[in-house]
Amino acid sequence: MANIKKDDLVQVLSGTDRGKQGKVLQVLPEQNRVIVEGVNYVTKHTRMGQTQRGTKTGGIETMEAPIHISNVAIVDPSTKKPTRVGHRVEEKVKDGVKRTVRVRYAKKSGKDL
């Protein structure tokens, strides 16, 4: 079970954008990288083209580049500071059926993520 998932609020621990917080837009598990909103901007040059309506596309775009997963930490919802993540097993009842579910929680405050 992954510690960091899409739509989590994370804080950058190292690099040029150190200290910034943002939402995870995409997780790339095979490369151990995440794309965070508003962090690690790069300029990308795209080739000029034309759509069927005749409008021009391309030029210089700024976009978020992937950052290594070890350089980000999940933000604790109560303190708004980076924290470690733990997993605990809970039993939940849904539609009369009892299930065991692994739940992520912030280790410092104990709140669910």
BELPE-V664569 format. One record per pair of residues at least 6 apart in sequence whose ideal C-beta (glycine too) atoms are under 8 Angstrom apart, sorted by the first residue. I is the first residue (numbers start at 1). GAP is how many residues later the second one is. D is the distance in whole Angstrom. If there is no record, write none. Layout:
I | GAP | D
I | GAP | D
This chain:
1 | 86 | 6
1 | 101 | 6
1 | 103 | 8
2 | 25 | 7
2 | 27 | 7
3 | 71 | 7
3 | 82 | 5
3 | 101 | 7
4 | 6 | 7
4 | 20 | 6
4 | 23 | 6
4 | 30 | 6
4 | 65 | 6
4 | 68 | 7
4 | 70 | 6
4 | 81 | 8
5 | 19 | 7
5 | 22 | 7
6 | 18 | 6
6 | 19 | 7
6 | 20 | 7
6 | 21 | 6
7 | 16 | 6
7 | 17 | 6
8 | 15 | 7
8 | 16 | 5
8 | 66 | 6
8 | 105 | 7
9 | 12 | 6
9 | 13 | 8
9 | 14 | 6
9 | 15 | 8
9 | 65 | 7
9 | 66 | 5
9 | 68 | 8
10 | 11 | 7
10 | 12 | 7
10 | 13 | 8
10 | 14 | 6
10 | 24 | 7
10 | 26 | 6
10 | 62 | 4
10 | 63 | 6
10 | 64 | 6
10 | 65 | 6
10 | 72 | 8
11 | 8 | 7
11 | 9 | 7
11 | 10 | 5
11 | 61 | 7
11 | 62 | 6
11 | 64 | 5
11 | 70 | 8
11 | 71 | 5
12 | 6 | 6
12 | 7 | 7
12 | 8 | 5
12 | 9 | 8
12 | 10 | 8
12 | 24 | 7
12 | 27 | 6
12 | 55 | 7
12 | 59 | 6
12 | 60 | 6
13 | 58 | 5
13 | 59 | 6
13 | 60 | 6
13 | 69 | 7
14 | 57 | 5
15 | 25 | 7
15 | 52 | 7
15 | 56 | 6
16 | 24 | 8
17 | 22 | 5
17 | 23 | 6
17 | 50 | 8
20 | 18 | 7
20 | 19 | 5
21 | 54 | 6
22 | 14 | 4
22 | 15 | 4
22 | 16 | 5
22 | 17 | 5
23 | 13 | 7
23 | 14 | 5
24 | 10 | 5
24 | 11 | 7
24 | 12 | 6
24 | 13 | 8
25 | 10 | 5
25 | 11 | 7
25 | 12 | 5
25 | 39 | 7
26 | 8 | 7
26 | 9 | 4
27 | 7 | 5
27 | 8 | 8
27 | 42 | 8
28 | 6 | 7
28 | 7 | 7
28 | 38 | 6
31 | 35 | 7
32 | 36 | 6
32 | 37 | 5
32 | 38 | 8
33 | 33 | 4
33 | 34 | 6
33 | 35 | 6
33 | 36 | 6
34 | 32 | 7
34 | 33 | 6
34 | 35 | 6
34 | 38 | 6
35 | 29 | 5
35 | 30 | 7
35 | 31 | 5
35 | 32 | 7
36 | 28 | 7
36 | 31 | 6
36 | 36 | 7
37 | 27 | 7
38 | 26 | 7
39 | 25 | 6
39 | 28 | 7
40 | 24 | 6
40 | 25 | 5
40 | 26 | 8
40 | 27 | 5
41 | 21 | 5
41 | 22 | 7
41 | 23 | 6
41 | 24 | 7
42 | 20 | 7
42 | 21 | 6
42 | 22 | 8
42 | 23 | 5
43 | 17 | 6
43 | 18 | 7
43 | 19 | 5
44 | 16 | 7
44 | 17 | 5
44 | 18 | 8
44 | 19 | 6
45 | 14 | 8
45 | 15 | 6
45 | 16 | 8
46 | 11 | 8
46 | 12 | 5
46 | 13 | 7
46 | 14 | 8
46 | 15 | 6
47 | 11 | 5
48 | 8 | 6
48 | 9 | 7
48 | 10 | 4
48 | 11 | 7
49 | 7 | 7
49 | 8 | 5
49 | 9 | 5
50 | 6 | 6
50 | 7 | 7
51 | 6 | 6
73 | 9 | 4
73 | 10 | 7
73 | 11 | 7
74 | 8 | 7
74 | 9 | 6
74 | 11 | 6
74 | 32 | 7
74 | 39 | 6
75 | 6 | 7
75 | 7 | 6
75 | 8 | 7
76 | 6 | 7
76 | 7 | 4
76 | 30 | 4
76 | 32 | 6
76 | 33 | 5
76 | 35 | 7
77 | 29 | 7
77 | 32 | 8
77 | 34 | 5
77 | 36 | 7
78 | 28 | 8
78 | 31 | 5
78 | 33 | 5
79 | 29 | 7
79 | 30 | 6
81 | 27 | 8
83 | 23 | 5
83 | 24 | 6
83 | 25 | 5
83 | 26 | 7
84 | 22 | 8
84 | 23 | 5
84 | 24 | 7
85 | 19 | 5
85 | 20 | 7
85 | 21 | 7
85 | 22 | 7
85 | 28 | 7
86 | 18 | 7
86 | 19 | 5
86 | 20 | 8
86 | 21 | 5
87 | 15 | 5
87 | 16 | 7
87 | 17 | 6
87 | 18 | 8
88 | 14 | 7
88 | 15 | 6
88 | 17 | 6
89 | 11 | 6
89 | 12 | 7
89 | 13 | 6
89 | 14 | 8
90 | 10 | 7
90 | 11 | 6
90 | 13 | 5
91 | 7 | 6
91 | 8 | 7
91 | 9 | 6
91 | 10 | 8
92 | 6 | 8
92 | 7 | 6
92 | 9 | 5
93 | 6 | 8
103 | 9 | 6
104 | 8 | 7
104 | 9 | 5
105 | 6 | 6
105 | 7 | 5
105 | 8 | 6
106 | 7 | 6
